[in-house]
Each structure stands twice: as structure tokens, then as C-alpha cells.
Amino acid sequence: MNLLTRTTVCLALSVAAVVHVSAQERRESVTGVVLDTSGAAVVGAMIAVESDGVRVATGQTSADGRFEVPSPPRSAVVVRVTLPGFAEATARVPESGPSGEPLQIVLQPAGLSETVTVTASRGDERLATPAATTVITSAELTNQAAGAVDDSLRNTTGFGLTRRSSSRVANPSTQGVTIRGLAGNAGSRTLVLADGLPLNDQFGGWVYWNRIPEAAIDRVEIVRGAAGDLYGGDAISGVIQLLTFSPTKPRLRVTMDGGSANTWRTSLFGGGQRDHWSASIAGEWVRTDGEPVVAAAERGRVDVPAFSNYRTGIATLRYEGNGWRASGRASAYQEARGNGTPLVTNDTNWRQVSGNASGEVGGGMWSAQVSTGRQRYFNNFSSVPVSRLTERVTNAQRLPSTFTSGVVQWAKPWSSNVFLFGVEAKGTEGTVHDTVFTTAGVANPPIITGGIESVESVYGRAALHPASTVTVIAGARADFWRSHPQEATAPLHAINFFSPRLSAAWQANSAITLRASVTRASRTPTLDELHRSSRIGNTVTLGNPLLDPERLTGLEAGVTLTRSRASARATWFWNDLTNAITNITIGTAPSQITRQKQNADNVRAKGLELEADFRPFPSLIIAAGTVFTSSRFRDEAKVPALEGNRVPQIPSVQFNGSVTWTDPRVLTFSAQWRGSNTQFEDDINTLPLDSYGVVDLYASRSLKRSLQVFAACENLFDTEYQTGRTGNPPVTKVGWPRTYRVGARVALR
């Protein structure tokens, strides 16, 4: 080998060595994609790359969930992913460097100790709160077998539905929420919101769950316990808020499914941003032939499936300025239902517009929201003989109503503390046109009742941090309520009340957090309770214009325990409700039971909530919960026969659980179970509803990152469980039997 050749070879070897050493000292960019448990991309997750425990690079996921962090040093590195509402996730990249395949990191929902909410602050910022709070992400909702939002929430510890009935089959006026032993009449003791606007009917307090398309829901926040200091009397047992996706990033979500009882659903959400403007549109269309609601052994010729058809739509437009922003929203909802017999139907027509604005002023953040709308509700009632062979119409009701609300608040941080002040005003006008039919089917002139209700309020709250491990929240609200009846003989109501609340949390160490709260709150009777009579089967419930507000005193104490793979929470509660508005039995005839909405002297509800979350490895979550409740009438001087009776619709034991396996590349599988022991339909405890338990299954697979197929089975063992008993002799109502559905879901962002 001559000199030139030897020189060339040496030079080539030297260059190769330098390149090899350089490659060892510097690795290629770390790339990957972050998904939620449904296989959808996660936007805005924070990425941190650590080498030998030192953070060396950071980044954020893009609109399609992808990330790229450039050239960390050569060594084994850890990629750490965080996002509020999700548990932290990590992935190791070996010392040998990337293999060319991008990382795929799946974020699991946050554990019991990690939840933060905007509901706790009544604003846009997520804050921790010394309350028993649960956050359910969009992925968790879609990874359940339930076909409606309220059915999904039944897998949450401490949450219950009035009469155990799903919104898919229940009459709207019976769609209520039971939390912490406070039920027995309506759903208005729990406030249900969607982006700050009530889903509770402003006339009656019941809940229209279907007004928000499933595809538009980003997460659901559940705060158990009175929140009257921020939200007023509608929230004396808790607050539930459905929060929809922000249109500030391009996003498209579509779900289509079909199944048993000729049930079909299409749900969609789309949105995006250009310059300072962003917009979104959401809609949902559902139809089902339904299932019979009367127990199989008691059905007669008049018992038919309870059908339901609805459509809903929401359009939002938003402008982001320099230090301020404003948005407007228009929504519409149309529903038609059958209630299980040919002559009993109801329909709802809802329209609403709202506007929001926020900005900075005086070193703090101001926000304002106004809304107005109207509703047209129709419902007829019938009488069915014991043979259940015939049916006749007894009443036909029209309930037109209008509502307006406005709220302005200002929040200011000071050091590590936050102070909040606000004013709110609400007004509702509703009229009941009740046409009574004779036994011959002749319509009498309609009976006109109703009224105008207004509430003006001021409130404030201070979130204090006297130490890094201590949080103290003190709040209060003053309400000024007026109710003007249309009936000449009904009294005018005018009452003012004050609702304070004090809560605190102490993080004793990294594994233990203690919390406690004390509260006072009041709830005024709704226009429905004051002025409307109704009928379920052969049970008639009369309105009562003489009702007074009810007053709650509540105590709560709890502990949260957290380990690396497990967390648990225990909460003791004690509620004393004076002047409790409930349905009191005033007459029992051979073919009819008559009740009236009255003020009972006192309801005492106390109990213990137990929750646990175990994650033996990242793909598997096992969760379970149990609630023990004693809710009874006490000190009953007005109606001595109620003394010691259990409050209707409250089981003494309620349980739920789930197992979820998540691997979007292979299979996502989940099983949910829930149930309760015996509860009573009535105040005199003569109509028990048997204990029950049901199991649901769900499975999905991602065919592509943006396309997923799924199958679900509700009530796997086809359990016939009781949801109500009405009339004399009583007729037993039951929940949905075993049903199946299959579908596909597209998520582009």
C-alpha cells in the first residue's frame, strides 16, 4: 500500500471515528405522540426530558398530540408528560438512543388526590378545593358502556338519580340528582351546569342531560357537598358541571352508533381558530323505540315501549383581544317522549342565547355572563285501571316559561391568596295551563297557575394559604328572593337569607391530606313546587303555594391517602335540613294515592363515602366506591307519622366499581358495576324498591389513530331492577333490560 493510499485510509477512519463519537455524544430528537385512553390525541400536554434526574429539555404537544424535543445528551433519558386532569405519565428512552419509532404515551385520568376544578372557583382557572371532588374526562366517558351522560355518572361514588331512572326513559320532570341523602322531591338540590349555564329547568329544577352533545364534552366535574356560598340555593347538595371543548384549536369529533330497541345516535363537535376568531358547532341526534317501563309480570295491553327522540345543537363564536375576550353562544333542544302507555307523552322545546366576556382590571380578572331563553313544555297524564287493559286521559298541561340571568365577578390574587367578589341576578316567569278531562273525555276550561320569581345575590370568597401545606377557603352569599303568584289567593313570598361556608385542607405529608368544612345554605321552592300538580300512573302530587324555603346546616370531614400506585378517600358528612320540601301522602283511595309538596320539620342525613383507586401498572385501573347513608325524618311535629321514616329514594348502601384496561394499539376494555340496597318510593315507607346490581361491559379498538370502533353491553345479566312503584295497588316500574350497541368514533385534532 503506497503512502497516498495509507493516508486516505487513515483519514477515512479518523472521520468515521469522529462521527461515531459525535453520534454517541448527541442523540437524535426524541419524538412521540400523547394519547388519552380513548386513543384520541392530547393537545397542550407538557413534555419534560430528564437525564440523570436533571431536566434538559421541555416541549408541548401540538394540535395532533405529537411532540419533538431536540437533541438531549447521550444517556438514558426519561420523558415526563403532565396535563391538568390527568395522572403524570413517564417513558424511558434507553442509552442506545431512539430506535426510529416515535414514543406513544397514554395519559390516564387523574387519581383521587390530583383533581383540580374550575367549578370550585366559578371561573376559568382550575383550582384545588377542600371538597370531595371527582373529575371525569372525555376519554373516561367514552370508555364506558353507558349510552347517556347521567348513566355514566352513576358509576361515580356518591352520585344517584331520582327513582334510579335513566334520562333515556324517565319523564323529564323526574330527572333529578341525589347526593348525600338529600332527595325525595326534585333534582333542584343539586345544581347541574354546562359551561356555567344551568341545565336544571328554571321552572321546575329537573335536569335536561341531553342538551349537551356527548362529542362536545371535555370533562365533567362533580363537587359533592353544599356550595351555596358561590352558587346559591340550587347547590345545597352539590354542583355538577359539564365543560365542553374549547374551539381555540382545530378539532373534529364524530360518534355514530346503533343498537337494541332500534336506538341510533349521531353526535358531533367541530371547531377551530383563525387569527383572533374561533368558532365551534356541536349537535346530537338520537332516536329509540325504547323498552317497556312496567315490570313484565304486571304489564297489560296499554303498556308499550317508552320511545324517545331528541335533537340538540350548540353554536359558539369567540374573539380573543389584547388582554380580553368575548364569546356568544346559541343553543336549541327539541325532544319528544312516550312514557310507557299510548296516551301519555311529553315534548320539550328549548331555546337559549348567552354571552361571556372577561379581561384584566385592577390587578385582577373580571368576568361577566348573561343569558336568556324560553321553554315550551307539554305533558299529559292518564288513569289506568288495575286490569291495565284501557286508559283515559285525565290532564293535559302546557308550561311556557322564560328565564334570564346575569353574573359579574372579579377575582384578584394577592401573594399566595385569591379573593373573589360577585353579583348575580336571575328571573323566571312560568305559567301552567292545566286542562282537566272528565271521565267521559270532555275537556274543562284550563286552570291557570304560575308565577314570577326573581333572585338577586352578592357573594364573595377568599382562598387563603397561611402555609404551603394549608388551604383555607371562606365564602358567603346573600340572596334576596321574591315570588309573585298568578293565583289571586296565593301569597306573595319575599325572603332574604345568608349562606356562609368555611373549609380547610392540610397536607400532612406527601401521602396524607386532611380536610373539613362547615356550611349553612337555603333553598327556595321552585315555581313547579309552588304551583304545579302532576301525576305518575295513579299517584297524584299536588303543588303548594304555601311552601317556605328549606335551610341546610352541613358538616364534612375527610382524609385522602396517596401512594405511587394507589389512592383512597374517606368522607364523613352530616346534613340537617329544616323545613325540608318533600312529597307527603295525604290520601289513599282504592285506585289512587294523593300526595302534596309540603315542608317537613326536619331531615337528618349522615353517612360515609369510601373511594379507592388502584393502578398496578399503567394500563390497568381498578376503582371502587361505597356510600353508607342514613337519611330520616326527625322532630316531626307537623306530620308525626313521618317520625323516624327513611327519606324516599335514598338507599342506605350504594356501591360502584370499574376495571379498565387501556392499550389503544390493541384493545381498550372496561367493566362497570353499580347497585344499592332497598329504598322506599314513598314518605310513609310502604312501597319498597328492592336492592339491585347491574354490570356493563365496553370494548374498543383503534383502527387508525383517528378512527376507533367500539361495542357495549348494558345490564349484562338482564337484571329486572325496580325504579319506582306508583298507584294503589302499586304498579312496579323497571329499568332498561340488557341492551347492545356498536359504533365508530372519529377524532381529528
Secondary structure in CASP SS format (residue, H / E / C, confidence):
PFRMAT SS
TARGET T0000
AUTHOR 0000-0000-0000
METHOD secondary structure of the structure
MODEL  1
M C 1.00
N C 1.00
L H 1.00
L H 1.00
T H 1.00
R H 1.00
T H 1.00
T H 1.00
V H 1.00
C H 1.00
L H 1.00
A H 1.00
L H 1.00
S H 1.00
V H 1.00
A H 1.00
A H 1.00
V H 1.00
V H 1.00
H H 1.00
V H 1.00
S H 1.00
A H 1.00
Q H 1.00
E H 1.00
R E 1.00
R C 1.00
E C 1.00
S C 1.00
V E 1.00
T E 1.00
G E 1.00
V E 1.00
V E 1.00
L E 1.00
D C 1.00
T C 1.00
S C 1.00
G C 1.00
A C 1.00
A E 1.00
V C 1.00
V C 1.00
G C 1.00
A C 1.00
M E 1.00
I E 1.00
A E 1.00
V E 1.00
E E 1.00
S E 1.00
D C 1.00
G C 1.00
V E 1.00
R E 1.00
V E 1.00
A E 1.00
T E 1.00
G E 1.00
Q E 1.00
T C 1.00
S C 1.00
A C 1.00
D C 1.00
G C 1.00
R E 1.00
F E 1.00
E E 1.00
V E 1.00
P C 1.00
S C 1.00
P C 1.00
P E 1.00
R C 1.00
S C 1.00
A C 1.00
V E 1.00
V E 1.00
V E 1.00
R E 1.00
V E 1.00
T E 1.00
L C 1.00
P C 1.00
G C 1.00
F E 1.00
A C 1.00
E C 1.00
A E 1.00
T E 1.00
A E 1.00
R E 1.00
V E 1.00
P C 1.00
E C 1.00
S C 1.00
G C 1.00
P C 1.00
S C 1.00
G C 1.00
E C 1.00
P C 1.00
L E 1.00
Q E 1.00
I E 1.00
V E 1.00
L C 1.00
Q C 1.00
P E 1.00
A C 1.00
G C 1.00
L C 1.00
S C 1.00
E C 1.00
T C 1.00
V C 1.00
T E 1.00
V C 1.00
T C 1.00
A C 1.00
S C 1.00
R C 1.00
G C 1.00
D C 1.00
E C 1.00
R C 1.00
L E 1.00
A C 1.00
T C 1.00
P C 1.00
A C 1.00
A E 1.00
T E 1.00
T E 1.00
V E 1.00
I E 1.00
T E 1.00
S H 1.00
A H 1.00
E H 1.00
L H 1.00
T H 1.00
N C 1.00
Q C 1.00
A C 1.00
A C 1.00
G C 1.00
A C 1.00
V H 1.00
D H 1.00
D H 1.00
S H 1.00
L H 1.00
R C 1.00
N C 1.00
T C 1.00
T C 1.00
G C 1.00
F C 1.00
G E 1.00
L E 1.00
T H 1.00
R H 1.00
R H 1.00
S C 1.00
S C 1.00
S C 1.00
R C 1.00
V C 1.00
A C 1.00
N C 1.00
P H 1.00
S H 1.00
T H 1.00
Q C 1.00
G C 1.00
V E 1.00
T E 1.00
I E 1.00
R C 1.00
G C 1.00
L E 1.00
A C 1.00
G C 1.00
N C 1.00
A C 1.00
G C 1.00
S C 1.00
R C 1.00
T E 1.00
L E 1.00
V E 1.00
L E 1.00
A E 1.00
D C 1.00
G C 1.00
L E 1.00
P E 1.00
L C 1.00
N E 1.00
D C 1.00
Q C 1.00
F C 1.00
G C 1.00
G C 1.00
W C 1.00
V E 1.00
Y C 1.00
W H 1.00
N H 1.00
R H 1.00
I C 1.00
P C 1.00
E H 1.00
A H 1.00
A H 1.00
I E 1.00
D E 1.00
R E 1.00
V E 1.00
E E 1.00
I E 1.00
V E 1.00
R E 1.00
G C 1.00
A C 1.00
A C 1.00
G H 1.00
D H 1.00
L H 1.00
Y H 1.00
G C 1.00
G H 1.00
D H 1.00
A H 1.00
I C 1.00
S C 1.00
G E 1.00
V E 1.00
I E 1.00
Q E 1.00
L E 1.00
L E 1.00
T E 1.00
F C 1.00
S C 1.00
P C 1.00
T C 1.00
K C 1.00
P C 1.00
R E 1.00
L E 1.00
R E 1.00
V E 1.00
T E 1.00
M E 1.00
D E 1.00
G E 1.00
G E 1.00
S H 1.00
A H 1.00
N H 1.00
T E 1.00
W E 1.00
R E 1.00
T E 1.00
S E 1.00
L E 1.00
F E 1.00
G E 1.00
G E 1.00
G E 1.00
Q E 1.00
R E 1.00
D C 1.00
H C 1.00
W E 1.00
S E 1.00
A E 1.00
S E 1.00
I E 1.00
A E 1.00
G E 1.00
E E 1.00
W E 1.00
V E 1.00
R E 1.00
T E 1.00
D C 1.00
G C 1.00
E C 1.00
P C 1.00
V C 1.00
V E 1.00
A C 1.00
A H 1.00
A H 1.00
E H 1.00
R C 1.00
G C 1.00
R C 1.00
V C 1.00
D C 1.00
V C 1.00
P C 1.00
A C 1.00
F C 1.00
S E 1.00
N E 1.00
Y E 1.00
R E 1.00
T E 1.00
G E 1.00
I E 1.00
A E 1.00
T E 1.00
L E 1.00
R E 1.00
Y E 1.00
E E 1.00
G C 1.00
N C 1.00
G C 1.00
W E 1.00
R E 1.00
A E 1.00
S E 1.00
G E 1.00
R E 1.00
A E 1.00
S E 1.00
A E 1.00
Y E 1.00
Q E 1.00
E E 1.00
A E 1.00
R E 1.00
G E 1.00
N C 1.00
G C 1.00
T C 1.00
P C 1.00
L C 1.00
V C 1.00
T E 1.00
N E 1.00
D E 1.00
T E 1.00
N E 1.00
W E 1.00
R E 1.00
Q E 1.00
V E 1.00
S E 1.00
G E 1.00
N E 1.00
A E 1.00
S E 1.00
G E 1.00
E E 1.00
V E 1.00
G C 1.00
G C 1.00
G E 1.00
M E 1.00
W E 1.00
S E 1.00
A E 1.00
Q E 1.00
V E 1.00
S E 1.00
T E 1.00
G E 1.00
R E 1.00
Q E 1.00
R E 1.00
Y E 1.00
F E 1.00
N E 1.00
N E 1.00
F E 1.00
S E 1.00
S E 1.00
V C 1.00
P C 1.00
V C 1.00
S C 1.00
R C 1.00
L C 1.00
T C 1.00
E C 1.00
R E 1.00
V E 1.00
T E 1.00
N E 1.00
A E 1.00
Q E 1.00
R E 1.00
L E 1.00
P E 1.00
S E 1.00
T E 1.00
F E 1.00
T E 1.00
S E 1.00
G E 1.00
V E 1.00
V E 1.00
Q E 1.00
W E 1.00
A E 1.00
K E 1.00
P E 1.00
W E 1.00
S C 1.00
S C 1.00
N E 1.00
V E 1.00
F E 1.00
L E 1.00
F E 1.00
G E 1.00
V E 1.00
E E 1.00
A E 1.00
K E 1.00
G E 1.00
T E 1.00
E E 1.00
G E 1.00
T E 1.00
V E 1.00
H E 1.00
D E 1.00
T E 1.00
V E 1.00
F E 1.00
T C 1.00
T C 1.00
A C 1.00
G C 1.00
V C 1.00
A E 1.00
N C 1.00
P C 1.00
P C 1.00
I E 1.00
I E 1.00
T E 1.00
G E 1.00
G E 1.00
I E 1.00
E E 1.00
S E 1.00
V E 1.00
E E 1.00
S E 1.00
V E 1.00
Y E 1.00
G E 1.00
R E 1.00
A E 1.00
A E 1.00
L E 1.00
H E 1.00
P E 1.00
A E 1.00
S C 1.00
T C 1.00
V E 1.00
T E 1.00
V E 1.00
I E 1.00
A E 1.00
G E 1.00
A E 1.00
R E 1.00
A E 1.00
D E 1.00
F E 1.00
W E 1.00
R E 1.00
S E 1.00
H E 1.00
P E 1.00
Q C 1.00
E C 1.00
A C 1.00
T C 1.00
A C 1.00
P C 1.00
L C 1.00
H E 1.00
A E 1.00
I E 1.00
N E 1.00
F E 1.00
F E 1.00
S E 1.00
P E 1.00
R E 1.00
L E 1.00
S E 1.00
A E 1.00
A E 1.00
W E 1.00
Q E 1.00
A C 1.00
N C 1.00
S C 1.00
A C 1.00
I E 1.00
T E 1.00
L E 1.00
R E 1.00
A E 1.00
S E 1.00
V E 1.00
T E 1.00
R E 1.00
A E 1.00
S E 1.00
R E 1.00
T C 1.00
P C 1.00
T C 1.00
L H 1.00
D H 1.00
E H 1.00
L H 1.00
H H 1.00
R C 1.00
S C 1.00
S E 1.00
R E 1.00
I E 1.00
G C 1.00
N C 1.00
T E 1.00
V E 1.00
T E 1.00
L E 1.00
G C 1.00
N C 1.00
P C 1.00
L C 1.00
L C 1.00
D C 1.00
P C 1.00
E E 1.00
R E 1.00
L E 1.00
T E 1.00
G E 1.00
L E 1.00
E E 1.00
A E 1.00
G E 1.00
V E 1.00
T E 1.00
L E 1.00
T E 1.00
R C 1.00
S C 1.00
R C 1.00
A E 1.00
S E 1.00
A E 1.00
R E 1.00
A E 1.00
T E 1.00
W E 1.00
F E 1.00
W E 1.00
N E 1.00
D E 1.00
L E 1.00
T E 1.00
N C 1.00
A C 1.00
I E 1.00
T E 1.00
N E 1.00
I E 1.00
T E 1.00
I E 1.00
G E 1.00
T E 1.00
A E 1.00
P C 1.00
S C 1.00
Q E 1.00
I E 1.00
T E 1.00
R E 1.00
Q E 1.00
K E 1.00
Q E 1.00
N E 1.00
A C 1.00
D C 1.00
N E 1.00
V E 1.00
R E 1.00
A E 1.00
K E 1.00
G E 1.00
L E 1.00
E E 1.00
L E 1.00
E E 1.00
A E 1.00
D E 1.00
F E 1.00
R E 1.00
P E 1.00
F E 1.00
P C 1.00
S C 1.00
L E 1.00
I E 1.00
I E 1.00
A E 1.00
A E 1.00
G E 1.00
T E 1.00
V E 1.00
F E 1.00
T E 1.00
S E 1.00
S E 1.00
R E 1.00
F E 1.00
R C 1.00
D C 1.00
E C 1.00
A C 1.00
K C 1.00
V C 1.00
P H 1.00
A H 1.00
L H 1.00
E C 1.00
G C 1.00
N C 1.00
R E 1.00
V C 1.00
P C 1.00
Q C 1.00
I C 1.00
P C 1.00
S C 1.00
V E 1.00
Q E 1.00
F E 1.00
N E 1.00
G E 1.00
S E 1.00
V E 1.00
T E 1.00
W E 1.00
T E 1.00
D E 1.00
P C 1.00
R C 1.00
V C 1.00
L E 1.00
T E 1.00
F E 1.00
S E 1.00
A E 1.00
Q E 1.00
W E 1.00
R E 1.00
G E 1.00
S E 1.00
N C 1.00
T C 1.00
Q E 1.00
F E 1.00
E C 1.00
D C 1.00
D C 1.00
I C 1.00
N C 1.00
T C 1.00
L C 1.00
P E 1.00
L E 1.00
D C 1.00
S C 1.00
Y E 1.00
G E 1.00
V E 1.00
V E 1.00
D E 1.00
L E 1.00
Y E 1.00
A E 1.00
S E 1.00
R E 1.00
S E 1.00
L E 1.00
K E 1.00
R C 1.00
S C 1.00
L E 1.00
Q E 1.00
V E 1.00
F E 1.00
A E 1.00
A E 1.00
C E 1.00
E E 1.00
N C 1.00
L C 1.00
F C 1.00
D C 1.00
T C 1.00
E C 1.00
Y C 1.00
Q E 1.00
T E 1.00
G E 1.00
R E 1.00
T E 1.00
G C 1.00
N C 1.00
P C 1.00
P C 1.00
V E 1.00
T E 1.00
K E 1.00
V E 1.00
G C 1.00
W C 1.00
P C 1.00
R C 1.00
T E 1.00
Y E 1.00
R E 1.00
V E 1.00
G E 1.00
A E 1.00
R E 1.00
V E 1.00
A E 1.00
L E 1.00
R C 1.00
END
